[in-house]
Amino acid sequence: MDAQTIIGRKRDSFALNVDEINWFCKGLASGIVSDAQAGAFAMAVTINGMNDLELVNLTLGMLNSGSILKWDLPGPILDKHSTGGVGDCVSLLLAPALASCGAFVPMVSGRGLGHTGGTLDKLEAITGYKTQISTQKFKKVVSDIGCAIVGASDDIAPADQRLYGIRDVTGTVGNVALITSSILSKKLASGLDGLVLDVKAGSGAVMKNVKMATSLATEMVRIGEQSGCSTTALITNMDEPLAACAGNSLEVLTAMDCLTMRRIDKRLFDLTISLGGSLLKSAQVVTTLKEGENKIRESMEGGFAAEKFAKMVSALGGPVNFLERYKDLLPEAATIVEVKSNLEGFVSEIDVRRLGLTVVSLGGGRMRQDDKLDLSVGLDKFLPLGSKVSLGAVLARVHGRDETSVLKAVEEVRSAYKISNKSIDGKKIIIKRISK
């Protein structure tokens, strides 16, 4: 058996059997499969798809390419995953909120994919924060603090680690089979009791419409349940940025403002509560969704989630005084410019993907796998859908490292906003819920 034959069979639309898939996953983990072959495999899957049995086998092959964590803790092991969007920093709120409610959250996260931001990139805006740690250290922090947000260690789904970065730079981010196997292999390897999926639909999402998002969510819920993990999904709206900002340092700042209740970003705050409530109910920590949502809200409003986050940051190498001084400790861009509207009317449409790509062009995301990020750059103060716009009104602000990149970004942001004469209502965040 060899990589060329397996790639060729999938290229020619044949279904791969379990032995072929397991061989390829082991080859990804061991290095026998080259980057070029991994990219070719991802493209063949993207073009020709996978049937249900192939999808299950790919997920299990990724999962079993490494070790699976075992826990003995006095509470449920819970986690959440988002399919990626713009301004999505929910993980920074939800992990400590769940921990303060008595759950344990071993959150294995990833880096930015395409136009969407990555949780690990955001956390690395915190000086000293270590996203790559040993499994022993990971388990200790989760046990002691209640949560840890890190990257996958070398022995957690190593096949997915290889393929994940390659998908980002080969135009294969959006395939359902690759998304499903990537998400669930990492999450199930963490030994979870419960998982909630935030599957986004809209102009800033990998899944462009509700039908595509529902198909992905249904598949992931099915496979998660079959694997013994209580799994639910929320289909959420990404026709506008989730938070009023996009960019690594800026999103950490927004998350901290929410955790400390200094400034609430309502869409971000509300979605965090909904996702957390769903998890607490599915883990039977509470009996109703409303009760779960109230517990998450109380954990943030009471400052308990903020305290958990600060302890996690310190335990993972960040500043011990981050909670008190986070505004001073996060990197700031050299140049900040307002994007002013040259039209008047109402915000009727936002090209969210374009906003995400603008952050990438500023240096806040990757064009190539080995790109070094500028964690200070990004966009903030987004004017939301439905807002009334006067001539010269500020649509957003650009944070950049030099005048040339900032001026280009200003035009991109202005082009991403469609202003019309007709007033529209803002869209609800949660479109539908999916469970077994």
Secondary structure per residue as TSV (DSSP state, phi and psi in degrees):
chain	resnum	aa	ss	phi	psi
A	1	M	-	360.0	140.4
A	2	D	-	-148.7	164.1
A	3	A	H	-64.6	-40.4
A	4	Q	H	-59.8	-43.6
A	5	T	H	-64.2	-44.2
A	6	I	H	-63.8	-44.9
A	7	I	H	-61.4	-42.8
A	8	G	H	-62.7	-39.2
A	9	R	H	-64.7	-42.7
A	10	K	H	-70.9	-35.7
A	11	R	H	-58.8	-36.9
A	12	D	T	-91.0	15.0
A	13	S	T	74.1	19.3
A	14	F	-	-81.9	149.1
A	15	A	-	-79.1	133.8
A	16	L	-	-84.0	141.3
A	17	N	-	-88.0	172.9
A	18	V	H	-62.6	-36.1
A	19	D	H	-67.1	-40.4
A	20	E	H	-65.1	-43.2
A	21	I	H	-66.5	-44.4
A	22	N	H	-62.4	-40.0
A	23	W	H	-61.6	-44.8
A	24	F	H	-65.7	-41.1
A	25	C	H	-63.1	-42.9
A	26	K	H	-64.9	-35.6
A	27	G	H	-67.2	-36.2
A	28	L	H	-62.4	-44.1
A	29	A	H	-68.5	-38.2
A	30	S	H	-85.1	-20.1
A	31	G	T	97.1	-3.4
A	32	I	-	-61.5	-36.8
A	33	V	S	-82.9	125.1
A	34	S	-	-78.5	167.2
A	35	D	H	-59.5	-41.0
A	36	A	H	-63.1	-40.6
A	37	Q	H	-69.5	-37.9
A	38	A	H	-63.2	-41.9
A	39	G	H	-64.3	-39.7
A	40	A	H	-65.5	-40.2
A	41	F	H	-62.1	-46.5
A	42	A	H	-61.2	-39.8
A	43	M	H	-68.7	-39.7
A	44	A	H	-62.9	-40.2
A	45	V	H	-66.5	-41.3
A	46	T	H	-61.5	-40.9
A	47	I	H	-75.4	-42.3
A	48	N	H	-106.9	-10.5
A	49	G	-	74.0	-178.3
A	50	M	-	-138.3	145.3
A	51	N	-	-80.8	176.1
A	52	D	H	-59.4	-42.1
A	53	L	H	-67.2	-40.7
A	54	E	H	-60.3	-41.4
A	55	L	H	-64.0	-46.2
A	56	V	H	-60.0	-45.8
A	57	N	H	-66.6	-36.3
A	58	L	H	-66.0	-42.9
A	59	T	H	-61.7	-47.1
A	60	L	H	-68.6	-34.9
A	61	G	H	-63.2	-43.1
A	62	M	H	-63.0	-46.1
A	63	L	H	-58.9	-47.8
A	64	N	T	-83.6	2.9
A	65	S	T	-74.2	-9.9
A	66	G	S	-142.0	-158.6
A	67	S	-	-92.6	161.5
A	68	I	-	-120.2	126.3
A	69	L	-	-71.4	144.7
A	70	K	-	-119.3	141.7
A	71	W	-	-127.5	151.1
A	72	D	-	-138.6	78.4
A	73	L	-	-126.9	154.7
A	74	P	S	-83.4	46.2
A	75	G	S	-177.3	167.1
A	76	P	-	-71.1	149.1
A	77	I	B	-96.8	112.2
A	78	L	E	-126.1	157.0
A	79	D	E	-160.5	168.3
A	80	K	E	-137.6	153.8
A	81	H	E	-139.3	139.1
A	82	S	E	-108.9	143.3
A	83	T	-	-77.4	-1.2
A	84	G	-	103.4	135.8
A	85	G	-	-158.9	-166.2
A	86	V	S	-107.8	126.8
A	87	G	S	77.2	21.1
A	88	D	-	-95.1	98.2
A	89	C	-	-119.6	31.2
A	90	V	H	-56.3	-39.9
A	91	S	H	-55.1	-36.0
A	92	L	H	-67.8	-24.8
A	93	L	H	-91.0	-44.0
A	94	L	H	-72.8	-42.8
A	95	A	H	-56.5	-52.0
A	96	P	H	-69.2	-29.5
A	97	A	H	-66.0	-44.2
A	98	L	H	-62.9	-41.9
A	99	A	H	-61.3	-37.4
A	100	S	H	-74.6	-10.2
A	101	C	T	-97.1	8.0
A	102	G	T	97.8	1.2
A	103	A	-	-89.3	167.9
A	104	F	B	-120.2	131.5
A	105	V	E	-125.3	93.7
A	106	P	E	-88.2	83.0
A	107	M	E	-88.9	106.1
A	108	V	E	-92.6	114.2
A	109	S	E	-115.9	175.9
A	110	G	-	-125.5	-177.3
A	111	R	-	-99.3	176.3
A	112	G	-	-60.3	141.9
A	113	L	B	-122.5	118.6
A	114	G	T	60.2	-126.9
A	115	H	T	-86.5	-3.7
A	116	T	B	-95.0	144.4
A	117	G	-	-77.7	159.3
A	118	G	-	-116.3	138.1
A	119	T	H	-60.7	-39.8
A	120	L	H	-64.8	-39.7
A	121	D	H	-61.4	-39.1
A	122	K	H	-64.8	-46.3
A	123	L	H	-65.3	-27.9
A	124	E	T	-74.3	-4.7
A	125	A	T	-71.3	-14.6
A	126	I	S	-89.2	114.7
A	127	T	T	-54.8	126.9
A	128	G	T	90.0	-15.8
A	129	Y	-	-63.6	126.3
A	130	K	-	-102.0	115.9
A	131	T	S	-90.8	-16.2
A	132	Q	-	-112.9	109.1
A	133	I	-	-134.4	168.4
A	134	S	-	-72.1	159.1
A	135	T	H	-61.3	-37.9
A	136	Q	H	-61.8	-44.8
A	137	K	H	-65.7	-41.7
A	138	F	H	-56.5	-49.4
A	139	K	H	-65.5	-34.3
A	140	K	H	-68.3	-44.6
A	141	V	H	-64.5	-43.3
A	142	V	H	-60.8	-43.9
A	143	S	H	-65.7	-43.3
A	144	D	H	-77.3	-43.1
A	145	I	H	-98.5	-36.5
A	146	G	S	111.0	-16.1
A	147	C	E	-156.5	152.5
A	148	A	E	-152.9	130.7
A	149	I	E	-111.4	111.6
A	150	V	E	-142.7	173.9
A	151	G	E	-85.0	162.8
A	152	A	-	-64.7	133.4
A	153	S	-	-71.7	169.1
A	154	D	T	-60.3	-24.3
A	155	D	T	-100.2	8.2
A	156	I	S	-103.9	112.2
A	157	A	S	42.4	56.5
A	158	P	H	-61.6	-28.8
A	159	A	H	-62.2	-41.0
A	160	D	H	-67.5	-36.9
A	161	Q	H	-57.7	-41.3
A	162	R	H	-64.0	-49.3
A	163	L	H	-72.8	-30.2
A	164	Y	H	-59.9	-51.3
A	165	G	H	-67.1	-34.1
A	166	I	H	-68.8	-36.6
A	167	R	H	-59.6	-36.0
A	168	D	H	-61.4	-31.2
A	169	V	T	-113.4	11.2
A	170	T	T	-123.9	14.3
A	171	G	T	68.2	29.7
A	172	T	-	-124.0	27.3
A	173	V	T	-68.6	-36.1
A	174	G	T	-89.1	4.7
A	175	N	-	-75.1	133.8
A	176	V	H	-61.0	-46.1
A	177	A	H	-62.5	-43.7
A	178	L	H	-69.4	-37.7
A	179	I	H	-65.0	-49.1
A	180	T	H	-60.0	-50.8
A	181	S	H	-64.8	-36.4
A	182	S	H	-66.0	-50.4
A	183	I	H	-63.3	-53.7
A	184	L	H	-72.5	-31.6
A	185	S	H	-63.7	-43.3
A	186	K	H	-67.8	-45.0
A	187	K	H	-68.5	-45.0
A	188	L	H	-67.8	-28.8
A	189	A	H	-66.4	-18.4
A	190	S	T	-81.8	-0.4
A	191	G	T	71.2	44.7
A	192	L	-	-79.5	149.6
A	193	D	S	-93.4	-31.6
A	194	G	E	-146.4	143.7
A	195	L	E	-141.3	133.9
A	196	V	E	-116.6	137.0
A	197	L	E	-110.0	130.2
A	198	D	E	-102.9	97.7
A	199	V	E	-100.9	113.4
A	200	K	E	-92.5	146.7
A	201	A	E	-132.9	137.7
A	202	G	S	137.6	-171.9
A	203	S	T	-67.1	-21.5
A	204	G	T	-104.5	10.9
A	205	A	S	-107.9	160.0
A	206	V	S	-65.3	-41.0
A	207	M	B	-88.4	114.8
A	208	K	-	-78.9	-18.9
A	209	N	S	-140.0	169.0
A	210	V	H	-65.6	-35.2
A	211	K	H	-61.4	-46.6
A	212	M	H	-64.3	-43.5
A	213	A	H	-64.2	-40.1
A	214	T	H	-64.6	-40.7
A	215	S	H	-61.0	-46.2
A	216	L	H	-63.9	-47.2
A	217	A	H	-61.7	-42.2
A	218	T	H	-62.1	-42.5
A	219	E	H	-62.8	-44.9
A	220	M	H	-69.1	-38.8
A	221	V	H	-63.1	-43.2
A	222	R	H	-61.4	-48.4
A	223	I	H	-71.1	-36.5
A	224	G	H	-61.5	-45.1
A	225	E	H	-64.5	-41.9
A	226	Q	H	-62.5	-26.0
A	227	S	T	-88.6	3.9
A	228	G	T	88.4	14.3
A	229	C	-	-112.6	123.5
A	230	S	E	-62.3	116.4
A	231	T	E	-128.2	131.0
A	232	T	E	-131.2	165.5
A	233	A	E	-142.1	146.1
A	234	L	E	-116.2	129.4
A	235	I	E	-88.3	121.0
A	236	T	E	-124.1	156.8
A	237	N	E	-84.2	128.9
A	238	M	-	-127.0	41.4
A	239	D	S	-89.0	0.3
A	240	E	S	-150.7	156.8
A	241	P	-	-56.8	144.6
A	242	L	S	-66.0	-49.5
A	243	A	S	-101.0	171.5
A	244	A	S	-83.8	22.4
A	245	C	E	-153.8	164.7
A	246	A	E	-149.1	129.9
A	247	G	S	138.7	148.3
A	248	N	H	-63.5	-60.5
A	249	S	H	-63.8	-40.2
A	250	L	H	-63.2	-36.2
A	251	E	H	-73.7	-33.6
A	252	V	H	-64.2	-42.8
A	253	L	H	-59.4	-45.0
A	254	T	H	-63.6	-42.7
A	255	A	H	-62.4	-42.6
A	256	M	H	-66.6	-37.5
A	257	D	H	-61.3	-37.3
A	258	C	H	-69.9	-45.5
A	259	L	H	-62.3	-35.6
A	260	T	T	-90.1	-2.6
A	261	M	T	63.8	22.0
A	262	R	S	-75.2	-36.7
A	263	R	S	-153.4	119.4
A	264	I	-	-94.5	122.8
A	265	D	-	-89.7	104.5
A	266	K	H	-60.6	-46.0
A	267	R	H	-61.8	-44.4
A	268	L	H	-63.0	-46.4
A	269	F	H	-62.8	-47.1
A	270	D	H	-64.9	-40.6
A	271	L	H	-67.4	-38.1
A	272	T	H	-58.7	-44.0
A	273	I	H	-63.6	-42.4
A	274	S	H	-65.8	-45.1
A	275	L	H	-64.8	-43.5
A	276	G	H	-65.0	-40.8
A	277	G	H	-62.5	-41.0
A	278	S	H	-61.9	-41.6
A	279	L	H	-65.9	-45.7
A	280	L	H	-63.2	-35.4
A	281	K	H	-70.6	-45.2
A	282	S	H	-65.7	-27.3
A	283	A	T	-87.4	0.9
A	284	Q	T	63.4	26.1
A	285	V	S	-71.3	-31.9
A	286	V	S	-130.7	167.5
A	287	T	S	-98.2	-21.3
A	288	T	S	-130.7	155.8
A	289	L	H	-60.1	-42.0
A	290	K	H	-61.1	-41.8
A	291	E	H	-63.0	-41.2
A	292	G	H	-64.0	-43.4
A	293	E	H	-63.1	-39.0
A	294	N	H	-64.6	-37.7
A	295	K	H	-65.5	-40.8
A	296	I	H	-65.7	-43.7
A	297	R	H	-61.1	-44.3
A	298	E	H	-64.9	-33.8
A	299	S	H	-66.7	-31.9
A	300	M	H	-84.4	-45.2
A	301	E	H	-64.4	-28.8
A	302	G	T	-86.0	-3.2
A	303	G	T	83.5	2.0
A	304	F	H	-70.5	-38.8
A	305	A	H	-65.6	-40.3
A	306	A	H	-60.9	-41.0
A	307	E	H	-64.4	-40.8
A	308	K	H	-62.3	-43.9
A	309	F	H	-61.2	-44.2
A	310	A	H	-62.0	-40.4
A	311	K	H	-65.6	-39.3
A	312	M	H	-63.6	-45.3
A	313	V	H	-57.6	-47.5
A	314	S	H	-63.5	-42.5
A	315	A	H	-65.5	-25.6
A	316	L	T	-102.7	21.2
A	317	G	T	98.9	-1.5
A	318	G	S	-82.8	179.4
A	319	P	-	-62.4	140.3
A	320	V	T	-72.9	-19.6
A	321	N	T	-107.8	26.6
A	322	F	H	-62.3	-39.2
A	323	L	H	-60.2	-41.0
A	324	E	H	-78.8	-29.4
A	325	R	H	-127.2	24.1
A	326	Y	H	-58.9	-33.4
A	327	K	H	-63.2	-34.1
A	328	D	H	-83.9	-20.4
A	329	L	H	-96.8	-8.3
A	330	L	S	-93.0	142.6
A	331	P	-	-66.7	143.8
A	332	E	-	-118.8	143.2
A	333	A	-	-71.9	154.0
A	334	A	S	-72.9	-30.5
A	335	T	E	-129.6	131.3
A	336	I	E	-127.8	124.7
A	337	V	E	-131.3	136.8
A	338	E	E	-79.3	142.2
A	339	V	E	-100.1	111.7
A	340	K	E	-103.4	140.6
A	341	S	-	-73.4	137.5
A	342	N	S	-100.9	12.7
A	343	L	S	-132.2	166.2
A	344	E	-	-127.1	153.2
A	345	G	E	148.8	-129.5
A	346	F	E	-136.0	147.3
A	347	V	E	-73.4	108.5
A	348	S	E	-103.2	-17.5
A	349	E	E	-161.1	144.3
A	350	I	E	-130.0	127.1
A	351	D	-	-83.7	89.1
A	352	V	H	-68.3	-36.5
A	353	R	H	-59.2	-40.0
A	354	R	H	-63.3	-38.4
A	355	L	H	-63.0	-43.2
A	356	G	H	-61.7	-42.7
A	357	L	H	-68.0	-27.8
A	358	T	H	-65.4	-40.3
A	359	V	H	-61.7	-41.2
A	360	V	I	-60.1	-44.9
A	361	S	I	-65.2	-28.0
A	362	L	I	-73.9	-15.1
A	363	G	I	109.9	5.8
A	364	G	I	-90.2	-0.9
A	365	G	S	-145.0	178.0
A	366	R	-	-103.4	131.7
A	367	M	S	-91.8	-30.1
A	368	R	S	-129.3	158.5
A	369	Q	T	-59.1	-33.6
A	370	D	T	-99.4	13.3
A	371	D	-	-62.8	138.7
A	372	K	-	-91.7	131.0
A	373	L	-	-88.1	149.7
A	374	D	-	-97.7	106.1
A	375	L	T	-75.2	-8.8
A	376	S	T	-89.3	-18.3
A	377	V	-	-84.9	164.3
A	378	G	E	155.3	-162.9
A	379	L	E	-129.7	147.4
A	380	D	E	-149.2	179.0
A	381	K	-	56.3	42.4
A	382	F	-	-59.8	133.4
A	383	L	-	-80.4	125.7
A	384	P	-	-77.6	165.1
A	385	L	T	-54.9	141.7
A	386	G	T	87.2	-8.7
A	387	S	-	-68.0	143.3
A	388	K	E	-77.1	136.2
A	389	V	E	-122.5	123.7
A	390	S	-	-98.5	162.3
A	391	L	T	-60.2	125.4
A	392	G	T	87.3	1.6
A	393	A	-	-65.7	149.9
A	394	V	E	-83.0	118.0
A	395	L	E	-83.0	-33.7
A	396	A	E	-173.5	176.6
A	397	R	E	-123.1	145.4
A	398	V	E	-105.7	129.1
A	399	H	E	-110.4	115.4
A	400	G	E	-139.3	175.3
A	401	R	S	-96.2	-16.9
A	402	D	S	-153.0	161.6
A	403	E	H	-65.8	-38.1
A	404	T	H	-61.8	-49.9
A	405	S	H	-67.3	-34.9
A	406	V	H	-67.1	-44.9
A	407	L	H	-64.5	-36.6
A	408	K	H	-65.6	-41.3
A	409	A	H	-65.8	-35.6
A	410	V	H	-57.5	-44.7
A	411	E	H	-67.5	-36.5
A	412	E	H	-64.3	-44.1
A	413	V	H	-64.8	-44.4
A	414	R	H	-60.4	-38.8
A	415	S	H	-70.6	-25.2
A	416	A	H	-74.3	-18.0
A	417	Y	E	-97.5	125.4
A	418	K	E	-101.9	121.1
A	419	I	E	-108.2	125.8
A	420	S	E	-128.9	173.2
A	421	N	S	-82.2	-13.1
A	422	K	S	-98.0	130.3
A	423	S	-	-74.6	139.0
A	424	I	-	-128.2	159.6
A	425	D	-	-88.3	148.2
A	426	G	-	-65.2	154.1
A	427	K	-	-92.2	145.1
A	428	K	-	-66.1	147.4
A	429	I	S	-71.5	-48.5
A	430	I	E	-92.3	121.6
A	431	I	E	-90.9	-46.0
A	432	K	E	-162.1	163.8
A	433	R	E	-115.7	143.9
A	434	I	E	-130.4	128.9
A	435	S	-	-141.1	175.1
A	436	K	-	-64.5	360.0
